[in-house]
Amino acid sequence: MKMEKQQIGVIGAGNMAEALIHGMITSMRFSSQSILVSNRSNRDRLAYLSKKYKVKTTDKKSLVEQSDVIVLAMKPQDIFSVIEEIKVWMRPNQLCISIAAGIEMASLQKASGLELSIIRAMPNTSAKVLCSATAIAKGENVTEEQMELARKIFSCVGTVREVAEEQMDVVTGLSGSGPAYVYSFLEAMIDGGHHLGLSQKESTELVLQTLRGAIEMMTATGMKPSELSKQICSPNGTTVAGLAVLNQNHFKESVMEAIKAATLRSKELRKSIQS
Ligand SMILES: NC(=O)c1ccc[n+]([C@@H]2O[C@H](COP(=O)([O-])OP(=O)(O)OC[C@H]3O[C@@H](n4cnc5c(N)ncnc54)[C@H](OP(=O)(O)O)[C@@H]3O)[C@@H](O)[C@H]2O)c1
């Protein structure tokens, strides 16, 4: 596979930055030397990343000046002070990829006072194991080449799907928060098996493989979940009895309501940070 020549500057050296750096390097699409990292003040963290991944660590000025793309990987509440600090070193049309949840491209553009090329990305925590479902949204001035680079970066940690920026709140509520919903479901299934006599280990193993198998079935067959579910149900059988309880307790509606609540919260948080 061809190694990218572009210089990637990552501002923020926390969890998500490390997941991206790990993915970029293990994919062999980016060399350690093509990645520059900076943060606010935690020198130990930079030393750790430099030792573990052999990336270069530096101050924000030289990072911005040397990088073809700047990845903004700090908390949403810190992003505007970073833009304020780095805008003097930024070049017009320089690519900026923000992973800060909820922050709109227009407000980053406005804060910089420059015609930047901005892409928003929403990965999820599974990026740590290279299985993120990442959504990216393209800003106005972004070229196809810059979009391709963003796809390459995030495909190092999982799948990448392009969406319109207006969909980013739904993405945050669905795939951003989604791993937590799945963990709740997994916990419920594991505890269900355990309370009925299986050991924790036995129940966990069976549940994890059941989930993997269901995902694989849906992926391999292309069938809808409801069709696959019907295939397991025989009249008066065990699955019908189990599903009846889920339906009585409004399982599907609860999950849909959870996604709606998280989406609304994403909108509210954005308003509180940007106002
Ligand atoms: N974690 C997730 O699952 C996830 C998923 C999707 C999107 N995101 C987004 O990813 C972003 C980062 O999340 P995280 O969990 O990686 O955060 P984190 O672990 O708290 O790391 C934040 C980093 O930002 C740095 N930072 C803060 N202010 C700075 C400044 N003024 N200049 C330079 N660096 C600064 C911090 O440096 P110091 O340590 O030196 O202060 C730290 O390295 C957030 O916006 C979040 O919304 C996270």
The ligand as an ORCA input file, in Angstrom:
! r2SCAN-3c Opt
* xyz 0 1
  N     -13.640      9.865     22.993
  C     -14.579      9.590     22.091
  O     -15.178      8.538     22.036
  C     -14.933     10.596     21.028
  C     -15.751     10.217     19.963
  C     -16.013     11.157     18.969
  C     -15.499     12.429     19.069
  N     -14.755     12.749     20.163
  C     -14.265     14.108     20.267
  O     -12.854     14.057     20.308
  C     -12.388     15.196     21.004
  C     -11.288     14.755     21.943
  O     -11.822     13.853     22.872
  P     -10.851     13.009     23.805
  O     -11.704     12.029     24.515
  O      -9.689     12.521     23.017
  O     -10.351     14.174     24.823
  P      -9.189     14.138     25.910
  O      -8.690     12.753     26.111
  O      -9.692     14.906     27.089
  O      -8.006     15.003     25.236
  C      -8.128     16.368     24.984
  C      -6.782     16.883     24.492
  O      -6.943     18.250     24.087
  C      -5.795     18.962     24.508
  N      -6.063     20.396     24.592
  C      -6.998     21.037     25.338
  N      -6.868     22.371     25.196
  C      -5.828     22.577     24.351
  C      -5.176     23.725     23.857
  N      -5.579     24.964     24.187
  N      -4.128     23.558     23.016
  C      -3.718     22.317     22.666
  N      -4.266     21.192     23.116
  C      -5.319     21.316     23.964
  C      -5.458     18.368     25.846
  O      -4.123     18.704     26.213
  P      -3.645     18.689     27.772
  O      -3.794     17.276     28.231
  O      -2.241     19.149     27.715
  O      -4.583     19.624     28.488
  C      -5.666     16.872     25.534
  O      -4.502     16.344     24.952
  C     -13.594     15.818     21.709
  O     -13.951     17.014     21.051
  C     -14.697     14.812     21.541
  O     -15.943     15.462     21.324
  C     -14.432     11.871     21.126
*
